[in-house]
Amino acid sequence: MVSEQKRAVLGHYNEGLSFYRNRRWDEAIVEFTKALEIDAADGPSECYLKRCREYKKNPPPPDWDGVFTMTTK
C-alpha cells in the first residue's frame, strides 16, 4: 500500500515531469520542489529539478526529444 505522503510526492513528480517534457521549466521546478518539501530524499525529483535549472540556463535544441544527455562524468 502506498502512503498518502508518497501519493502526494508522486502527484507533484508527475506534474513536474509533464511540465519538463513540455519545456515549462519554471512550472516543473515548482512541482519538483513541492515533492522535495514532502520527501527531501526523493531522488527522481531532485534529479529533474537540477535538469530543469540547467535547461533554464542552457535550453536544449529545438528538436529535443526529452532525453537528457550527460556532458560530464
CHARMM internal coordinates of N, CA and C (Angstrom, degrees):
IC EDIT
DIST 1 N 1 CA 1.4495
DIST 1 CA 1 C 1.5310
ANGL 1 N 1 CA 1 C 109.61
DIST 1 C 2 N 1.3129
ANGL 1 CA 1 C 2 N 116.18
DIHE 1 N 1 CA 1 C 2 N 138.08
DIST 2 N 2 CA 1.4616
ANGL 1 C 2 N 2 CA 122.28
DIHE 1 CA 1 C 2 N 2 CA -179.12
DIST 2 CA 2 C 1.5254
ANGL 2 N 2 CA 2 C 109.03
DIHE 1 C 2 N 2 CA 2 C -92.43
DIST 2 C 3 N 1.3300
ANGL 2 CA 2 C 3 N 115.69
DIHE 2 N 2 CA 2 C 3 N 131.27
DIST 3 N 3 CA 1.4659
ANGL 2 C 3 N 3 CA 120.16
DIHE 2 CA 2 C 3 N 3 CA -178.64
DIST 3 CA 3 C 1.5328
ANGL 3 N 3 CA 3 C 110.37
DIHE 2 C 3 N 3 CA 3 C -71.07
DIST 3 C 4 N 1.3154
ANGL 3 CA 3 C 4 N 115.14
DIHE 3 N 3 CA 3 C 4 N 161.39
DIST 4 N 4 CA 1.4707
ANGL 3 C 4 N 4 CA 120.49
DIHE 3 CA 3 C 4 N 4 CA 177.29
DIST 4 CA 4 C 1.5264
ANGL 4 N 4 CA 4 C 110.20
DIHE 3 C 4 N 4 CA 4 C -61.69
DIST 4 C 5 N 1.3284
ANGL 4 CA 4 C 5 N 115.95
DIHE 4 N 4 CA 4 C 5 N -36.86
DIST 5 N 5 CA 1.4690
ANGL 4 C 5 N 5 CA 120.53
DIHE 4 CA 4 C 5 N 5 CA 179.07
DIST 5 CA 5 C 1.5299
ANGL 5 N 5 CA 5 C 110.06
DIHE 4 C 5 N 5 CA 5 C -61.86
DIST 5 C 6 N 1.3159
ANGL 5 CA 5 C 6 N 116.48
DIHE 5 N 5 CA 5 C 6 N -46.50
DIST 6 N 6 CA 1.4701
ANGL 5 C 6 N 6 CA 120.37
DIHE 5 CA 5 C 6 N 6 CA -179.32
DIST 6 CA 6 C 1.5254
ANGL 6 N 6 CA 6 C 110.53
DIHE 5 C 6 N 6 CA 6 C -66.03
DIST 6 C 7 N 1.3208
ANGL 6 CA 6 C 7 N 117.09
DIHE 6 N 6 CA 6 C 7 N -37.53
DIST 7 N 7 CA 1.4711
ANGL 6 C 7 N 7 CA 120.98
DIHE 6 CA 6 C 7 N 7 CA 176.85
DIST 7 CA 7 C 1.5263
ANGL 7 N 7 CA 7 C 110.60
DIHE 6 C 7 N 7 CA 7 C -60.24
DIST 7 C 8 N 1.3280
ANGL 7 CA 7 C 8 N 115.83
DIHE 7 N 7 CA 7 C 8 N -42.53
DIST 8 N 8 CA 1.4691
ANGL 7 C 8 N 8 CA 120.41
DIHE 7 CA 7 C 8 N 8 CA 179.61
DIST 8 CA 8 C 1.5259
ANGL 8 N 8 CA 8 C 110.28
DIHE 7 C 8 N 8 CA 8 C -64.71
DIST 8 C 9 N 1.3208
ANGL 8 CA 8 C 9 N 116.32
DIHE 8 N 8 CA 8 C 9 N -43.57
DIST 9 N 9 CA 1.4720
ANGL 8 C 9 N 9 CA 120.35
DIHE 8 CA 8 C 9 N 9 CA 178.04
DIST 9 CA 9 C 1.5263
ANGL 9 N 9 CA 9 C 110.00
DIHE 8 C 9 N 9 CA 9 C -60.21
DIST 9 C 10 N 1.3201
ANGL 9 CA 9 C 10 N 116.45
DIHE 9 N 9 CA 9 C 10 N -47.12
DIST 10 N 10 CA 1.4697
ANGL 9 C 10 N 10 CA 120.58
DIHE 9 CA 9 C 10 N 10 CA -179.95
DIST 10 CA 10 C 1.5240
ANGL 10 N 10 CA 10 C 112.14
DIHE 9 C 10 N 10 CA 10 C -62.01
DIST 10 C 11 N 1.3220
ANGL 10 CA 10 C 11 N 116.56
DIHE 10 N 10 CA 10 C 11 N -37.34
DIST 11 N 11 CA 1.4651
ANGL 10 C 11 N 11 CA 119.81
DIHE 10 CA 10 C 11 N 11 CA 177.94
DIST 11 CA 11 C 1.5212
ANGL 11 N 11 CA 11 C 111.57
DIHE 10 C 11 N 11 CA 11 C -61.80
DIST 11 C 12 N 1.3280
ANGL 11 CA 11 C 12 N 116.52
DIHE 11 N 11 CA 11 C 12 N -47.18
DIST 12 N 12 CA 1.4699
ANGL 11 C 12 N 12 CA 119.96
DIHE 11 CA 11 C 12 N 12 CA 178.89
DIST 12 CA 12 C 1.5278
ANGL 12 N 12 CA 12 C 111.03
DIHE 11 C 12 N 12 CA 12 C -67.44
DIST 12 C 13 N 1.3397
ANGL 12 CA 12 C 13 N 116.51
DIHE 12 N 12 CA 12 C 13 N -39.46
DIST 13 N 13 CA 1.4561
ANGL 12 C 13 N 13 CA 120.24
DIHE 12 CA 12 C 13 N 13 CA 178.79
DIST 13 CA 13 C 1.5308
ANGL 13 N 13 CA 13 C 110.86
DIHE 12 C 13 N 13 CA 13 C -61.01
DIST 13 C 14 N 1.3297
ANGL 13 CA 13 C 14 N 116.65
DIHE 13 N 13 CA 13 C 14 N -47.46
DIST 14 N 14 CA 1.4678
ANGL 13 C 14 N 14 CA 120.27
DIHE 13 CA 13 C 14 N 14 CA -179.13
DIST 14 CA 14 C 1.5235
ANGL 14 N 14 CA 14 C 112.09
DIHE 13 C 14 N 14 CA 14 C -63.63
DIST 14 C 15 N 1.3307
ANGL 14 CA 14 C 15 N 116.72
DIHE 14 N 14 CA 14 C 15 N -39.69
DIST 15 N 15 CA 1.4760
ANGL 14 C 15 N 15 CA 119.95
DIHE 14 CA 14 C 15 N 15 CA 175.79
DIST 15 CA 15 C 1.5231
ANGL 15 N 15 CA 15 C 109.57
DIHE 14 C 15 N 15 CA 15 C -62.59
DIST 15 C 16 N 1.3310
ANGL 15 CA 15 C 16 N 115.70
DIHE 15 N 15 CA 15 C 16 N -45.84
DIST 16 N 16 CA 1.4640
ANGL 15 C 16 N 16 CA 120.50
DIHE 15 CA 15 C 16 N 16 CA 179.60
DIST 16 CA 16 C 1.5158
ANGL 16 N 16 CA 16 C 111.76
DIHE 15 C 16 N 16 CA 16 C -59.87
DIST 16 C 17 N 1.3158
ANGL 16 CA 16 C 17 N 116.22
DIHE 16 N 16 CA 16 C 17 N -42.09
DIST 17 N 17 CA 1.4631
ANGL 16 C 17 N 17 CA 120.54
DIHE 16 CA 16 C 17 N 17 CA -179.64
DIST 17 CA 17 C 1.5311
ANGL 17 N 17 CA 17 C 110.88
DIHE 16 C 17 N 17 CA 17 C -63.91
DIST 17 C 18 N 1.3056
ANGL 17 CA 17 C 18 N 116.77
DIHE 17 N 17 CA 17 C 18 N -39.18
DIST 18 N 18 CA 1.4637
ANGL 17 C 18 N 18 CA 120.56
DIHE 17 CA 17 C 18 N 18 CA 177.61
DIST 18 CA 18 C 1.5290
ANGL 18 N 18 CA 18 C 110.45
DIHE 17 C 18 N 18 CA 18 C -63.27
DIST 18 C 19 N 1.3244
ANGL 18 CA 18 C 19 N 116.80
DIHE 18 N 18 CA 18 C 19 N -45.15
DIST 19 N 19 CA 1.4679
ANGL 18 C 19 N 19 CA 120.08
DIHE 18 CA 18 C 19 N 19 CA 177.44
DIST 19 CA 19 C 1.5238
ANGL 19 N 19 CA 19 C 110.58
DIHE 18 C 19 N 19 CA 19 C -63.40
DIST 19 C 20 N 1.3275
ANGL 19 CA 19 C 20 N 116.73
DIHE 19 N 19 CA 19 C 20 N -41.07
DIST 20 N 20 CA 1.4669
ANGL 19 C 20 N 20 CA 122.18
DIHE 19 CA 19 C 20 N 20 CA 179.41
DIST 20 CA 20 C 1.5298
ANGL 20 N 20 CA 20 C 110.26
DIHE 19 C 20 N 20 CA 20 C -57.60
DIST 20 C 21 N 1.2917
ANGL 20 CA 20 C 21 N 116.52
DIHE 20 N 20 CA 20 C 21 N -48.97
DIST 21 N 21 CA 1.4651
ANGL 20 C 21 N 21 CA 120.92
DIHE 20 CA 20 C 21 N 21 CA -178.13
DIST 21 CA 21 C 1.5251
ANGL 21 N 21 CA 21 C 112.45
DIHE 20 C 21 N 21 CA 21 C -64.27
DIST 21 C 22 N 1.3337
ANGL 21 CA 21 C 22 N 115.98
DIHE 21 N 21 CA 21 C 22 N -22.81
DIST 22 N 22 CA 1.4611
ANGL 21 C 22 N 22 CA 121.02
DIHE 21 CA 21 C 22 N 22 CA 179.27
DIST 22 CA 22 C 1.5349
ANGL 22 N 22 CA 22 C 112.34
DIHE 21 C 22 N 22 CA 22 C -101.49
DIST 22 C 23 N 1.3428
ANGL 22 CA 22 C 23 N 115.69
DIHE 22 N 22 CA 22 C 23 N 15.52
DIST 23 N 23 CA 1.4707
ANGL 22 C 23 N 23 CA 122.63
DIHE 22 CA 22 C 23 N 23 CA 177.21
DIST 23 CA 23 C 1.5254
ANGL 23 N 23 CA 23 C 113.37
DIHE 22 C 23 N 23 CA 23 C 59.99
DIST 23 C 24 N 1.2750
ANGL 23 CA 23 C 24 N 117.33
DIHE 23 N 23 CA 23 C 24 N 27.52
DIST 24 N 24 CA 1.4687
ANGL 23 C 24 N 24 CA 121.96
DIHE 23 CA 23 C 24 N 24 CA 178.34
DIST 24 CA 24 C 1.5257
ANGL 24 N 24 CA 24 C 107.14
DIHE 23 C 24 N 24 CA 24 C -98.32
DIST 24 C 25 N 1.3424
ANGL 24 CA 24 C 25 N 114.00
DIHE 24 N 24 CA 24 C 25 N 72.60
DIST 25 N 25 CA 1.4630
ANGL 24 C 25 N 25 CA 122.30
DIHE 24 CA 24 C 25 N 25 CA -169.91
DIST 25 CA 25 C 1.5293
ANGL 25 N 25 CA 25 C 113.01
DIHE 24 C 25 N 25 CA 25 C -58.17
DIST 25 C 26 N 1.3215
ANGL 25 CA 25 C 26 N 117.88
DIHE 25 N 25 CA 25 C 26 N -47.38
DIST 26 N 26 CA 1.4690
ANGL 25 C 26 N 26 CA 120.31
DIHE 25 CA 25 C 26 N 26 CA -176.78
DIST 26 CA 26 C 1.5261
ANGL 26 N 26 CA 26 C 111.56
DIHE 25 C 26 N 26 CA 26 C -60.75
DIST 26 C 27 N 1.3143
ANGL 26 CA 26 C 27 N 116.45
DIHE 26 N 26 CA 26 C 27 N -43.87
DIST 27 N 27 CA 1.4640
ANGL 26 C 27 N 27 CA 120.06
DIHE 26 CA 26 C 27 N 27 CA -179.97
DIST 27 CA 27 C 1.5296
ANGL 27 N 27 CA 27 C 111.00
DIHE 26 C 27 N 27 CA 27 C -68.09
DIST 27 C 28 N 1.3271
ANGL 27 CA 27 C 28 N 116.31
DIHE 27 N 27 CA 27 C 28 N -37.54
DIST 28 N 28 CA 1.4645
ANGL 27 C 28 N 28 CA 120.02
DIHE 27 CA 27 C 28 N 28 CA 177.15
DIST 28 CA 28 C 1.5283
ANGL 28 N 28 CA 28 C 110.42
DIHE 27 C 28 N 28 CA 28 C -64.68
DIST 28 C 29 N 1.3208
ANGL 28 CA 28 C 29 N 116.55
DIHE 28 N 28 CA 28 C 29 N -42.11
DIST 29 N 29 CA 1.4662
ANGL 28 C 29 N 29 CA 121.35
DIHE 28 CA 28 C 29 N 29 CA 178.94
DIST 29 CA 29 C 1.5301
ANGL 29 N 29 CA 29 C 110.16
DIHE 28 C 29 N 29 CA 29 C -58.65
DIST 29 C 30 N 1.3157
ANGL 29 CA 29 C 30 N 117.11
DIHE 29 N 29 CA 29 C 30 N -42.56
DIST 30 N 30 CA 1.4708
ANGL 29 C 30 N 30 CA 120.98
DIHE 29 CA 29 C 30 N 30 CA 179.17
DIST 30 CA 30 C 1.5305
ANGL 30 N 30 CA 30 C 110.05
DIHE 29 C 30 N 30 CA 30 C -60.21
DIST 30 C 31 N 1.3218
ANGL 30 CA 30 C 31 N 117.39
DIHE 30 N 30 CA 30 C 31 N -46.66
DIST 31 N 31 CA 1.4677
ANGL 30 C 31 N 31 CA 120.82
DIHE 30 CA 30 C 31 N 31 CA -176.83
DIST 31 CA 31 C 1.5250
ANGL 31 N 31 CA 31 C 112.12
DIHE 30 C 31 N 31 CA 31 C -67.75
DIST 31 C 32 N 1.3265
ANGL 31 CA 31 C 32 N 117.62
DIHE 31 N 31 CA 31 C 32 N -43.75
DIST 32 N 32 CA 1.4619
ANGL 31 C 32 N 32 CA 119.61
DIHE 31 CA 31 C 32 N 32 CA 179.18
DIST 32 CA 32 C 1.5314
ANGL 32 N 32 CA 32 C 110.68
DIHE 31 C 32 N 32 CA 32 C -65.96
DIST 32 C 33 N 1.3124
ANGL 32 CA 32 C 33 N 116.78
DIHE 32 N 32 CA 32 C 33 N -35.41
DIST 33 N 33 CA 1.4684
ANGL 32 C 33 N 33 CA 121.01
DIHE 32 CA 32 C 33 N 33 CA 176.81
DIST 33 CA 33 C 1.5239
ANGL 33 N 33 CA 33 C 110.55
DIHE 32 C 33 N 33 CA 33 C -64.67
DIST 33 C 34 N 1.3291
ANGL 33 CA 33 C 34 N 117.05
DIHE 33 N 33 CA 33 C 34 N -42.39
DIST 34 N 34 CA 1.4707
ANGL 33 C 34 N 34 CA 120.54
DIHE 33 CA 33 C 34 N 34 CA 177.80
DIST 34 CA 34 C 1.5289
ANGL 34 N 34 CA 34 C 110.45
DIHE 33 C 34 N 34 CA 34 C -61.82
DIST 34 C 35 N 1.3228
ANGL 34 CA 34 C 35 N 116.90
DIHE 34 N 34 CA 34 C 35 N -40.70
DIST 35 N 35 CA 1.4684
ANGL 34 C 35 N 35 CA 120.14
DIHE 34 CA 34 C 35 N 35 CA 178.27
DIST 35 CA 35 C 1.5250
ANGL 35 N 35 CA 35 C 110.13
DIHE 34 C 35 N 35 CA 35 C -61.65
DIST 35 C 36 N 1.3270
ANGL 35 CA 35 C 36 N 116.76
DIHE 35 N 35 CA 35 C 36 N -41.66
DIST 36 N 36 CA 1.4613
ANGL 35 C 36 N 36 CA 120.62
DIHE 35 CA 35 C 36 N 36 CA -179.33
DIST 36 CA 36 C 1.5212
ANGL 36 N 36 CA 36 C 112.82
DIHE 35 C 36 N 36 CA 36 C -72.33
DIST 36 C 37 N 1.3186
ANGL 36 CA 36 C 37 N 117.26
DIHE 36 N 36 CA 36 C 37 N -25.31
DIST 37 N 37 CA 1.4604
ANGL 36 C 37 N 37 CA 119.71
DIHE 36 CA 36 C 37 N 37 CA 175.09
DIST 37 CA 37 C 1.5220
ANGL 37 N 37 CA 37 C 110.69
DIHE 36 C 37 N 37 CA 37 C -67.86
DIST 37 C 38 N 1.3237
ANGL 37 CA 37 C 38 N 116.14
DIHE 37 N 37 CA 37 C 38 N -29.78
DIST 38 N 38 CA 1.4662
ANGL 37 C 38 N 38 CA 121.14
DIHE 37 CA 37 C 38 N 38 CA 177.95
DIST 38 CA 38 C 1.5294
ANGL 38 N 38 CA 38 C 110.19
DIHE 37 C 38 N 38 CA 38 C -81.52
DIST 38 C 39 N 1.3320
ANGL 38 CA 38 C 39 N 116.27
DIHE 38 N 38 CA 38 C 39 N -43.46
DIST 39 N 39 CA 1.4669
ANGL 38 C 39 N 39 CA 121.79
DIHE 38 CA 38 C 39 N 39 CA -179.25
DIST 39 CA 39 C 1.5216
ANGL 39 N 39 CA 39 C 108.79
DIHE 38 C 39 N 39 CA 39 C -138.42
DIST 39 C 40 N 1.3217
ANGL 39 CA 39 C 40 N 115.55
DIHE 39 N 39 CA 39 C 40 N 96.62
DIST 40 N 40 CA 1.4673
ANGL 39 C 40 N 40 CA 121.56
DIHE 39 CA 39 C 40 N 40 CA -176.52
DIST 40 CA 40 C 1.5317
ANGL 40 N 40 CA 40 C 112.70
DIHE 39 C 40 N 40 CA 40 C -62.88
DIST 40 C 41 N 1.3171
ANGL 40 CA 40 C 41 N 117.36
DIHE 40 N 40 CA 40 C 41 N -16.61
DIST 41 N 41 CA 1.4554
ANGL 40 C 41 N 41 CA 121.42
DIHE 40 CA 40 C 41 N 41 CA -178.74
DIST 41 CA 41 C 1.5236
ANGL 41 N 41 CA 41 C 113.06
DIHE 40 C 41 N 41 CA 41 C -96.50
DIST 41 C 42 N 1.3277
ANGL 41 CA 41 C 42 N 118.45
DIHE 41 N 41 CA 41 C 42 N 12.34
DIST 42 N 42 CA 1.4618
ANGL 41 C 42 N 42 CA 121.04
DIHE 41 CA 41 C 42 N 42 CA -178.95
DIST 42 CA 42 C 1.5337
ANGL 42 N 42 CA 42 C 109.38
DIHE 41 C 42 N 42 CA 42 C -76.02
DIST 42 C 43 N 1.3115
ANGL 42 CA 42 C 43 N 115.40
DIHE 42 N 42 CA 42 C 43 N 97.24
DIST 43 N 43 CA 1.4615
ANGL 42 C 43 N 43 CA 122.12
DIHE 42 CA 42 C 43 N 43 CA -176.30
DIST 43 CA 43 C 1.5189
ANGL 43 N 43 CA 43 C 115.08
DIHE 42 C 43 N 43 CA 43 C -58.07
DIST 43 C 44 N 1.3357
ANGL 43 CA 43 C 44 N 118.90
DIHE 43 N 43 CA 43 C 44 N -46.72
DIST 44 N 44 CA 1.4609
ANGL 43 C 44 N 44 CA 119.06
DIHE 43 CA 43 C 44 N 44 CA -179.35
DIST 44 CA 44 C 1.5324
ANGL 44 N 44 CA 44 C 112.63
DIHE 43 C 44 N 44 CA 44 C -60.22
DIST 44 C 45 N 1.3225
ANGL 44 CA 44 C 45 N 117.44
DIHE 44 N 44 CA 44 C 45 N -42.01
DIST 45 N 45 CA 1.4726
ANGL 44 C 45 N 45 CA 119.68
DIHE 44 CA 44 C 45 N 45 CA 179.06
DIST 45 CA 45 C 1.5151
ANGL 45 N 45 CA 45 C 110.59
DIHE 44 C 45 N 45 CA 45 C -65.02
DIST 45 C 46 N 1.3179
ANGL 45 CA 45 C 46 N 116.70
DIHE 45 N 45 CA 45 C 46 N -39.56
DIST 46 N 46 CA 1.4638
ANGL 45 C 46 N 46 CA 120.68
DIHE 45 CA 45 C 46 N 46 CA 178.57
DIST 46 CA 46 C 1.5284
ANGL 46 N 46 CA 46 C 110.85
DIHE 45 C 46 N 46 CA 46 C -63.39
DIST 46 C 47 N 1.3192
ANGL 46 CA 46 C 47 N 115.96
DIHE 46 N 46 CA 46 C 47 N -43.30
DIST 47 N 47 CA 1.4660
ANGL 46 C 47 N 47 CA 121.29
DIHE 46 CA 46 C 47 N 47 CA 179.58
DIST 47 CA 47 C 1.5324
ANGL 47 N 47 CA 47 C 111.30
DIHE 46 C 47 N 47 CA 47 C -61.32
DIST 47 C 48 N 1.3245
ANGL 47 CA 47 C 48 N 116.88
DIHE 47 N 47 CA 47 C 48 N -49.13
DIST 48 N 48 CA 1.4586
ANGL 47 C 48 N 48 CA 120.43
DIHE 47 CA 47 C 48 N 48 CA -178.54
DIST 48 CA 48 C 1.5249
ANGL 48 N 48 CA 48 C 112.01
DIHE 47 C 48 N 48 CA 48 C -69.58
DIST 48 C 49 N 1.3168
ANGL 48 CA 48 C 49 N 117.65
DIHE 48 N 48 CA 48 C 49 N -30.99
DIST 49 N 49 CA 1.4574
ANGL 48 C 49 N 49 CA 120.50
DIHE 48 CA 48 C 49 N 49 CA 175.89
DIST 49 CA 49 C 1.5275
ANGL 49 N 49 CA 49 C 109.56
DIHE 48 C 49 N 49 CA 49 C -61.59
DIST 49 C 50 N 1.3214
ANGL 49 CA 49 C 50 N 116.84
DIHE 49 N 49 CA 49 C 50 N -44.55
DIST 50 N 50 CA 1.4663
ANGL 49 C 50 N 50 CA 121.18
DIHE 49 CA 49 C 50 N 50 CA 178.29
DIST 50 CA 50 C 1.5266
ANGL 50 N 50 CA 50 C 110.92
DIHE 49 C 50 N 50 CA 50 C -62.71
DIST 50 C 51 N 1.3204
ANGL 50 CA 50 C 51 N 115.83
DIHE 50 N 50 CA 50 C 51 N -43.04
DIST 51 N 51 CA 1.4713
ANGL 50 C 51 N 51 CA 119.69
DIHE 50 CA 50 C 51 N 51 CA 179.71
DIST 51 CA 51 C 1.5280
ANGL 51 N 51 CA 51 C 111.36
DIHE 50 C 51 N 51 CA 51 C -62.95
DIST 51 C 52 N 1.3304
ANGL 51 CA 51 C 52 N 116.69
DIHE 51 N 51 CA 51 C 52 N -42.19
DIST 52 N 52 CA 1.4651
ANGL 51 C 52 N 52 CA 120.42
DIHE 51 CA 51 C 52 N 52 CA 179.03
DIST 52 CA 52 C 1.5266
ANGL 52 N 52 CA 52 C 110.84
DIHE 51 C 52 N 52 CA 52 C -60.42
DIST 52 C 53 N 1.3099
ANGL 52 CA 52 C 53 N 115.61
DIHE 52 N 52 CA 52 C 53 N -44.53
DIST 53 N 53 CA 1.4719
ANGL 52 C 53 N 53 CA 119.44
DIHE 52 CA 52 C 53 N 53 CA 179.99
DIST 53 CA 53 C 1.5186
ANGL 53 N 53 CA 53 C 110.86
DIHE 52 C 53 N 53 CA 53 C -62.89
DIST 53 C 54 N 1.3259
ANGL 53 CA 53 C 54 N 116.59
DIHE 53 N 53 CA 53 C 54 N -38.78
DIST 54 N 54 CA 1.4605
ANGL 53 C 54 N 54 CA 120.44
DIHE 53 CA 53 C 54 N 54 CA 178.80
DIST 54 CA 54 C 1.5345
ANGL 54 N 54 CA 54 C 110.75
DIHE 53 C 54 N 54 CA 54 C -68.81
DIST 54 C 55 N 1.3218
ANGL 54 CA 54 C 55 N 117.29
DIHE 54 N 54 CA 54 C 55 N -44.91
DIST 55 N 55 CA 1.4657
ANGL 54 C 55 N 55 CA 120.38
DIHE 54 CA 54 C 55 N 55 CA 179.67
DIST 55 CA 55 C 1.5249
ANGL 55 N 55 CA 55 C 111.59
DIHE 54 C 55 N 55 CA 55 C -67.00
DIST 55 C 56 N 1.3093
ANGL 55 CA 55 C 56 N 117.25
DIHE 55 N 55 CA 55 C 56 N -28.44
DIST 56 N 56 CA 1.4628
ANGL 55 C 56 N 56 CA 120.09
DIHE 55 CA 55 C 56 N 56 CA 177.28
DIST 56 CA 56 C 1.5310
ANGL 56 N 56 CA 56 C 109.39
DIHE 55 C 56 N 56 CA 56 C -65.37
DIST 56 C 57 N 1.3342
ANGL 56 CA 56 C 57 N 116.79
DIHE 56 N 56 CA 56 C 57 N -38.23
DIST 57 N 57 CA 1.4721
ANGL 56 C 57 N 57 CA 122.04
DIHE 56 CA 56 C 57 N 57 CA 178.63
DIST 57 CA 57 C 1.5257
ANGL 57 N 57 CA 57 C 111.06
DIHE 56 C 57 N 57 CA 57 C -77.84
DIST 57 C 58 N 1.3230
ANGL 57 CA 57 C 58 N 115.76
DIHE 57 N 57 CA 57 C 58 N -41.10
DIST 58 N 58 CA 1.4672
ANGL 57 C 58 N 58 CA 122.74
DIHE 57 CA 57 C 58 N 58 CA -176.63
DIST 58 CA 58 C 1.5215
ANGL 58 N 58 CA 58 C 108.85
DIHE 57 C 58 N 58 CA 58 C -130.50
DIST 58 C 59 N 1.3315
ANGL 58 CA 58 C 59 N 117.72
DIHE 58 N 58 CA 58 C 59 N 84.15
DIST 59 N 59 CA 1.4735
ANGL 58 C 59 N 59 CA 120.77
DIHE 58 CA 58 C 59 N 59 CA -176.45
DIST 59 CA 59 C 1.5329
ANGL 59 N 59 CA 59 C 112.67
DIHE 58 C 59 N 59 CA 59 C -58.53
DIST 59 C 60 N 1.3297
ANGL 59 CA 59 C 60 N 115.58
DIHE 59 N 59 CA 59 C 60 N 146.61
DIST 60 N 60 CA 1.4614
ANGL 59 C 60 N 60 CA 119.43
DIHE 59 CA 59 C 60 N 60 CA 176.55
DIST 60 CA 60 C 1.5340
ANGL 60 N 60 CA 60 C 109.91
DIHE 59 C 60 N 60 CA 60 C -70.54
DIST 60 C 61 N 1.3303
ANGL 60 CA 60 C 61 N 116.85
DIHE 60 N 60 CA 60 C 61 N 164.33
DIST 61 N 61 CA 1.4692
ANGL 60 C 61 N 61 CA 120.00
DIHE 60 CA 60 C 61 N 61 CA -179.87
DIST 61 CA 61 C 1.5277
ANGL 61 N 61 CA 61 C 112.02
DIHE 60 C 61 N 61 CA 61 C -64.06
DIST 61 C 62 N 1.3313
ANGL 61 CA 61 C 62 N 116.65
DIHE 61 N 61 CA 61 C 62 N 161.28
DIST 62 N 62 CA 1.4762
ANGL 61 C 62 N 62 CA 120.61
DIHE 61 CA 61 C 62 N 62 CA -178.52
DIST 62 CA 62 C 1.5300
ANGL 62 N 62 CA 62 C 114.07
DIHE 61 C 62 N 62 CA 62 C -56.72
DIST 62 C 63 N 1.3239
ANGL 62 CA 62 C 63 N 117.77
DIHE 62 N 62 CA 62 C 63 N -29.43
DIST 63 N 63 CA 1.4611
ANGL 62 C 63 N 63 CA 120.56
DIHE 62 CA 62 C 63 N 63 CA -178.17
DIST 63 CA 63 C 1.5340
ANGL 63 N 63 CA 63 C 112.66
DIHE 62 C 63 N 63 CA 63 C -91.97
DIST 63 C 64 N 1.3332
ANGL 63 CA 63 C 64 N 116.88
DIHE 63 N 63 CA 63 C 64 N 15.81
DIST 64 N 64 CA 1.4666
ANGL 63 C 64 N 64 CA 122.51
DIHE 63 CA 63 C 64 N 64 CA -180.00
DIST 64 CA 64 C 1.5179
ANGL 64 N 64 CA 64 C 110.58
DIHE 63 C 64 N 64 CA 64 C -56.35
DIST 64 C 65 N 1.3223
ANGL 64 CA 64 C 65 N 116.79
DIHE 64 N 64 CA 64 C 65 N 133.95
DIST 65 N 65 CA 1.4701
ANGL 64 C 65 N 65 CA 121.26
DIHE 64 CA 64 C 65 N 65 CA -177.75
DIST 65 CA 65 C 1.5299
ANGL 65 N 65 CA 65 C 112.70
DIHE 64 C 65 N 65 CA 65 C -106.53
DIST 65 C 66 N 1.3291
ANGL 65 CA 65 C 66 N 116.70
DIHE 65 N 65 CA 65 C 66 N 12.98
DIST 66 N 66 CA 1.4601
ANGL 65 C 66 N 66 CA 120.56
DIHE 65 CA 65 C 66 N 66 CA 178.55
DIST 66 CA 66 C 1.5105
ANGL 66 N 66 CA 66 C 114.31
DIHE 65 C 66 N 66 CA 66 C 93.68
DIST 66 C 67 N 1.3278
ANGL 66 CA 66 C 67 N 117.02
DIHE 66 N 66 CA 66 C 67 N -6.10
DIST 67 N 67 CA 1.4524
ANGL 66 C 67 N 67 CA 121.03
DIHE 66 CA 66 C 67 N 67 CA -179.60
DIST 67 CA 67 C 1.5226
ANGL 67 N 67 CA 67 C 109.34
DIHE 66 C 67 N 67 CA 67 C -84.30
DIST 67 C 68 N 1.3312
ANGL 67 CA 67 C 68 N 115.81
DIHE 67 N 67 CA 67 C 68 N 133.46
DIST 68 N 68 CA 1.4602
ANGL 67 C 68 N 68 CA 121.75
DIHE 67 CA 67 C 68 N 68 CA 177.98
DIST 68 CA 68 C 1.5089
ANGL 68 N 68 CA 68 C 109.26
DIHE 67 C 68 N 68 CA 68 C -88.58
DIST 68 C 69 N 1.3326
ANGL 68 CA 68 C 69 N 116.83
DIHE 68 N 68 CA 68 C 69 N 129.56
DIST 69 N 69 CA 1.4518
ANGL 68 C 69 N 69 CA 121.71
DIHE 68 CA 68 C 69 N 69 CA 178.06
DIST 69 CA 69 C 1.5157
ANGL 69 N 69 CA 69 C 108.19
DIHE 68 C 69 N 69 CA 69 C -109.87
DIST 69 C 70 N 1.3304
ANGL 69 CA 69 C 70 N 115.97
DIHE 69 N 69 CA 69 C 70 N 120.98
DIST 70 N 70 CA 1.4590
ANGL 69 C 70 N 70 CA 119.81
DIHE 69 CA 69 C 70 N 70 CA 179.29
DIST 70 CA 70 C 1.5224
ANGL 70 N 70 CA 70 C 109.41
DIHE 69 C 70 N 70 CA 70 C -70.69
DIST 70 C 71 N 1.3345
ANGL 70 CA 70 C 71 N 115.50
DIHE 70 N 70 CA 70 C 71 N 138.31
DIST 71 N 71 CA 1.4551
ANGL 70 C 71 N 71 CA 120.02
DIHE 70 CA 70 C 71 N 71 CA 179.09
DIST 71 CA 71 C 1.5178
ANGL 71 N 71 CA 71 C 111.76
DIHE 70 C 71 N 71 CA 71 C -109.67
DIST 71 C 72 N 1.3344
ANGL 71 CA 71 C 72 N 117.40
DIHE 71 N 71 CA 71 C 72 N -11.52
DIST 72 N 72 CA 1.4701
ANGL 71 C 72 N 72 CA 121.74
DIHE 71 CA 71 C 72 N 72 CA 176.36
DIST 72 CA 72 C 1.5145
ANGL 72 N 72 CA 72 C 108.88
DIHE 71 C 72 N 72 CA 72 C -137.31
DIST 72 C 73 N 1.3112
ANGL 72 CA 72 C 73 N 114.71
DIHE 72 N 72 CA 72 C 73 N 161.55
DIST 73 N 73 CA 1.4612
ANGL 72 C 73 N 73 CA 119.67
DIHE 72 CA 72 C 73 N 73 CA -179.90
DIST 73 CA 73 C 1.4999
ANGL 73 N 73 CA 73 C 110.59
DIHE 72 C 73 N 73 CA 73 C -99.47
END
COOR INIT
IC SEED 1 N 1 CA 1 C
IC BUILD
